[in-house]
């Protein structure tokens, strides 16, 4: 509210109320949102609305008369934290605003027509700043609690994907891959050309990110680990070994690239575009029906899903001379790095600093406060293993 007091509990990206049926209807809230979205003249939001996006959640709240009548602002949690540090207003930036699904990226403003058609009050959305812009100074009450000197500049929060890319590479022509629980492939472009096969997100220095996001990255390998563990418990019940990843990696290394024809489709949780798609193992034969082949095939399947996104990006974006790879699934598994290199036929570089998004946010704040917006300073800051 006007005093920066929360009036609801935190609602996260896992909010799924939009996929419930609307009252007296045979379609969901999300179906109605998508119908309105498809009637737009152009896709200037860079993404297709999905359950968990701020715009979709606000639509559900509006339709169920749960939006308060008084003057309030919808805030991302990071923007709320930022305002707590300064004691000032709620702001957001273009990278976070775009994740709402109702932000006009080329115009750098909220999509008024789309928001109006969704029957969401326009006044509920906060002012949008440039990524990393200074929002105020650290207030003394926070300084007393943290020991951080009061009065230092506080920059607005930025999207984790964009911060991770910024903190990972100094050659903006390179390909950026992150494999954690999920996985992402990102390429930087000067052009805003929406495509239903991937997302376009605001980046820094008047550029955009082409992003292919897979729901199952390292999670797919964890599923295989769980399967092996369950077999061990059910058949050899004397013991339980919860994590087999080191053994799985050693087994996978004995199988050549290509998994002897075995193919794993790792879309076990669908895709952002189609949640009904399911994964599969294909081309199973007598010779490759082994745990060694399955371990290798899952690892290659994780990378192949990202490579499929890369092929859809188009030739004009594929000028990179190397792949910058990060995430625990890469850092903790050298075989994953080898598979990425062979699949993309490019060398792989791993950033020295493990928390790429945190480092990227720090780099951006340095550029805004100390380097006068000079993004060329990146080359001096990014180091690789």
C-alpha positions in Angstrom: 0.0 0.0 0.0 1.0 3.7 0.2 3.1 3.0 3.3 4.8 0.0 1.6 3.0 -2.4 3.9 2.2 -5.8 2.3 -1.5 -6.5 2.0 -1.2 -10.1 0.8 1.1 -13.0 1.3 3.9 -13.5 -1.3 2.5 -15.0 -4.6 5.3 -16.8 -6.5 5.7 -18.0 -10.1 4.3 -21.4 -9.0 0.8 -19.9 -8.6 -1.4 -22.2 -10.7 -4.9 -20.7 -10.1 -5.1 -19.5 -13.7 -5.4 -23.1 -15.0 -8.6 -23.7 -13.0 -11.9 -23.4 -14.7 -13.7 -20.1 -14.7 -17.2 -20.1 -13.0 -20.0 -21.3 -15.2 -17.5 -21.9 -18.1 -15.8 -24.9 -19.8 -12.5 -23.0 -20.2 -9.8 -21.8 -17.8 -8.7 -18.3 -16.8 -5.5 -18.9 -18.8 -7.6 -19.9 -21.9 -9.4 -16.6 -21.7 -6.1 -14.7 -21.3 -4.7 -16.5 -24.3 -7.8 -15.6 -26.4 -7.3 -11.9 -25.5 -3.6 -12.3 -26.2 -4.1 -13.8 -29.6 -6.5 -11.0 -30.6 -3.7 -8.4 -30.1 -2.3 -6.8 -33.3 1.3 -7.8 -32.4 3.2 -9.8 -29.8 5.1 -7.0 -28.2 5.4 -8.8 -24.8 8.1 -11.2 -26.1 6.5 -14.2 -24.5 3.2 -16.1 -24.3 1.2 -15.7 -21.1 1.5 -18.6 -18.7 0.3 -19.5 -15.2 2.5 -17.9 -12.6 3.2 -14.7 -14.6 2.3 -11.5 -12.6 -0.2 -10.5 -15.3 -2.0 -13.8 -15.2 -2.2 -13.8 -11.4 -3.6 -10.2 -11.4 -6.2 -11.3 -13.9 -7.3 -14.1 -11.6 -7.4 -11.8 -8.6 -9.4 -9.2 -10.6 -12.0 -11.8 -11.8 -12.5 -13.0 -8.3 -12.9 -9.5 -6.8 -9.7 -9.9 -4.7 -7.9 -6.7 -5.9 -8.2 -4.0 -3.2 -9.9 -0.8 -4.0 -7.4 1.5 -2.4 -4.2 2.7 -4.0 -1.8 -0.2 -4.2 1.1 -1.4 -6.3 1.8 -4.9 -7.5 5.5 -5.6 -6.7 8.0 -8.3 -7.6 9.6 -9.5 -4.4 13.0 -8.2 -5.3 11.5 -4.7 -5.9 9.9 -4.8 -2.5 13.3 -5.6 -0.9 14.8 -2.7 -2.9 12.2 -0.3 -1.5 12.9 -1.6 2.0 16.6 -0.8 1.6 15.9 2.8 0.6 12.6 3.5 2.3 11.4 4.9 -1.0 8.8 4.1 -3.6 8.3 0.7 -5.4 10.0 0.6 -8.7 10.7 -2.2 -11.2 12.9 -2.4 -14.2 12.4 -3.6 -17.8 13.9 -7.0 -17.3 11.5 -7.8 -14.4 8.5 -6.0 -15.9 8.8 -8.2 -19.0 8.4 -11.3 -16.9 4.9 -10.2 -16.1 3.6 -11.0 -19.6 1.9 -7.6 -19.9 4.9 -5.4 -20.7 5.4 -3.7 -24.1 9.1 -4.4 -24.6 9.8 -2.2 -27.6 8.0 0.7 -26.0 9.5 0.2 -22.6 6.1 0.6 -20.9 3.2 -1.4 -19.6 0.9 -2.7 -22.4 -2.1 -0.5 -21.8 -4.4 -2.0 -24.3 -3.7 -5.6 -23.2 -4.0 -4.6 -19.5 -7.3 -2.9 -20.2 -8.7 -5.9 -22.1 -7.7 -8.1 -19.1 -9.7 -5.7 -16.9 -6.8 -5.0 -14.6 -6.4 -1.5 -13.2 -3.4 0.2 -14.9 -2.6 2.1 -11.8 -1.6 -1.0 -10.0 1.7 -1.4 -12.0 4.8 0.4 -10.7 7.0 2.8 -12.5 9.6 1.1 -14.8 13.3 2.2 -14.7 16.3 1.2 -16.8 18.0 -2.0 -15.6 20.4 -1.2 -12.7 19.2 2.4 -12.3 19.8 4.0 -8.9 16.5 4.1 -6.9 17.8 5.8 -3.8 20.3 5.4 -1.0 20.6 2.9 1.8 18.5 4.2 4.8 20.1 4.5 8.2 17.7 2.0 9.8 18.9 -0.7 7.4 22.5 0.4 8.0 22.1 -0.2 11.8 20.8 -3.7 11.2 23.3 -4.8 8.6 26.5 -2.8 9.3 26.5 -1.6 5.7 27.2 2.2 5.6 24.1 4.3 5.1 23.9 6.6 2.1 25.5 4.2 -0.5 23.5 4.0 -3.8 20.9 1.2 -4.2 20.3 0.0 -7.7 17.0 -1.5 -8.8 16.8 -5.3 -9.1 17.2 -7.1 -12.4 16.1 -10.4 -13.9 18.2 -13.4 -12.9 18.5 -14.6 -16.5 19.8 -11.3 -17.8 22.1 -10.8 -14.8 23.5 -14.3 -15.2 24.3 -13.6 -18.9 25.9 -10.3 -18.0 28.0 -11.9 -15.4 29.1 -14.8 -17.6 30.6 -13.4 -20.8 32.5 -10.5 -22.3 32.0 -11.4 -26.0 28.3 -10.6 -26.7 28.3 -12.8 -29.8 28.8 -15.9 -27.8 26.1 -18.5 -26.8 25.2 -18.7 -23.1 23.9 -21.9 -21.6 22.8 -22.5 -18.0 21.9 -25.9 -16.8 20.6 -26.1 -13.2 17.3 -27.8 -12.3 15.9 -26.4 -15.5 18.0 -25.1 -18.4 18.3 -22.1 -20.7 20.1 -21.0 -23.8 20.5 -17.3 -24.5 21.8 -15.3 -27.4 22.1 -11.5 -27.5 20.5 -9.7 -30.4 19.9 -6.1 -31.6 16.5 -7.0 -33.0 13.0 -7.5 -31.5 11.6 -10.2 -33.8 9.0 -12.2 -31.7 8.7 -15.9 -32.5 6.5 -18.4 -30.7 9.3 -20.9 -30.5 11.3 -18.9 -28.0 11.1 -15.8 -25.7 12.5 -12.4 -26.3 13.6 -10.5 -23.2 15.0 -7.1 -22.6 18.7 -7.0 -22.0 21.1 -4.2 -21.4 22.5 -1.5 -23.6 19.4 -1.4 -25.9 19.8 -5.1 -26.7 17.5 -8.2 -26.3 17.9 -11.8 -25.3 16.7 -14.7 -27.4 15.9 -17.3 -24.8 15.0 -21.0 -25.1 14.0 -22.3 -21.7 13.6 -26.0 -20.9 11.7 -27.1 -17.9 13.9 -30.2 -17.3 17.6 -29.6 -17.3 19.5 -31.3 -14.5 16.1 -32.4 -13.1 16.1 -35.0 -15.9 19.3 -36.5 -14.7 18.0 -36.4 -11.1 14.9 -38.4 -12.3 17.2 -41.1 -13.6 19.1 -41.1 -10.3 15.8 -41.5 -8.5 14.9 -44.4 -10.7 18.1 -46.2 -10.1 17.7 -45.6 -6.4 14.2 -47.0 -6.4 15.3 -50.1 -8.2 18.0 -50.6 -5.6 15.5 -50.2 -2.7 12.8 -52.4 -4.3 15.1 -55.2 -5.5 18.2 -54.9 -3.3 16.5 -53.7 -0.2 19.5 -54.2 2.2 20.8 -50.7 1.5 20.0 -47.3 0.1 22.4 -45.0 -1.7 20.6 -41.7 -2.4 23.0 -40.2 -4.9 24.5 -42.1 -7.8 25.7 -39.1 -9.9 29.4 -39.9 -9.8 28.8 -43.5 -10.7 26.4 -42.5 -13.4 28.9 -40.1 -14.9 31.6 -42.8 -14.9 29.2 -45.2 -16.7 28.2 -42.5 -19.2 31.8 -41.8 -20.1 32.3 -45.4 -21.4 29.7 -44.7 -24.1 30.7 -42.7 -27.2 28.9 -39.5 -28.2 25.6 -40.4 -29.8 24.7 -43.0 -27.2 25.0 -45.8 -29.7 21.7 -44.7 -31.3 19.7 -44.3 -28.1 17.9 -41.0 -27.9 16.4 -39.4 -24.8 13.8 -36.7 -25.1 14.1 -35.0 -21.7 10.8 -33.0 -21.9 9.5 -35.0 -19.0 7.5 -31.9 -17.7 6.4 -30.6 -21.1 7.5 -27.2 -22.4 6.4 -23.7 -21.7 4.5 -23.7 -24.9 2.9 -27.1 -24.4 2.7 -28.6 -21.0 1.2 -31.9 -22.4 4.3 -32.9 -24.2 6.1 -35.8 -22.5 9.7 -37.2 -22.7 10.7 -40.5 -24.2 13.5 -43.0 -24.9 13.8 -43.9 -28.6 15.7 -46.3 -30.7 16.1 -48.8 -27.9 17.9 -52.0 -29.1 19.4 -55.0 -27.5 22.9 -53.4 -27.6 22.0 -50.1 -26.0 19.4 -51.2 -23.4 21.9 -50.7 -20.6 22.2 -48.3 -17.7 25.4 -46.9 -19.3 23.6 -45.9 -22.4 20.7 -44.5 -20.5 23.0 -42.3 -18.4 24.7 -41.0 -21.5 21.4 -40.5 -23.4 19.9 -38.4 -20.7 22.9 -36.1 -20.6 22.9 -35.7 -24.3 19.1 -35.2 -24.3 19.4 -32.3 -21.9 21.9 -30.6 -24.3 20.0 -31.6 -27.5 16.8 -29.8 -26.2 18.9 -26.6 -25.9 20.5 -27.2 -29.3 17.0 -27.5 -30.9 16.2 -24.0 -29.5 19.5 -22.7 -30.9 18.6 -24.0 -34.4 15.3 -22.1 -34.2 17.1 -18.8 -33.4 18.1 -18.4 -37.0 21.4 -18.0 -38.8 21.8 -14.2 -38.1 22.1 -14.9 -34.4 24.6 -17.8 -34.6 27.9 -16.0 -35.0 29.3 -17.1 -31.6 32.8 -18.5 -31.5 32.3 -20.3 -28.2 29.7 -21.4 -25.6 29.7 -19.9 -22.1 28.3 -22.6 -19.8 27.3 -22.3 -16.2 25.1 -23.9 -13.6 25.7 -26.8 -11.2 24.9 -29.5 -13.8 27.9 -28.1 -15.8 30.3 -27.2 -13.0 29.9 -30.5 -11.2 30.0 -32.7 -14.3 32.9 -32.4 -16.8 31.2 -34.8 -19.1 28.3 -32.3 -19.6 30.9 -29.7 -20.8 32.3 -32.3 -23.3 28.8 -33.1 -24.6 28.0 -29.4 -25.0 31.2 -28.8 -27.0 30.6 -31.8 -29.3 26.9 -31.0 -29.9 27.5 -27.3 -30.7 30.9 -28.0 -32.3 32.4 -25.1 -30.3 34.7 -24.7 -27.4 33.1 -24.2 -24.0 34.1 -21.6 -21.4 33.0 -21.8 -17.7 32.9 -18.5 -15.8 35.3 -18.2 -12.8 32.6 -16.9 -10.5 30.0 -19.5 -9.6 27.1 -17.2 -8.7 26.8 -15.7 -12.2 23.5 -13.9 -11.6 24.7 -12.3 -8.3 28.0 -11.4 -10.0 26.2 -10.0 -13.0 24.0 -7.8 -10.7 27.1 -6.5 -9.0 28.8 -5.8 -12.4 25.7 -3.9 -13.5 25.6 -1.8 -10.4 29.3 -1.0 -11.0 28.6 0.0 -14.6 25.7 2.3 -13.4 27.5 3.9 -10.5 31.2 3.9 -11.3 31.7 3.2 -15.0 29.3 5.8 -16.4 27.2 3.2 -18.3 30.3 1.9 -20.2 29.5 -1.8 -20.9 32.9 -2.2 -22.5 34.3 -2.5 -19.0 32.9 -6.1 -19.0 35.9 -7.5 -20.7 38.0 -6.4 -17.8 35.7 -8.0 -15.2 34.8 -11.4 -16.6 37.3 -14.2 -16.0 37.1 -17.9 -17.0 38.3 -21.2 -15.7 
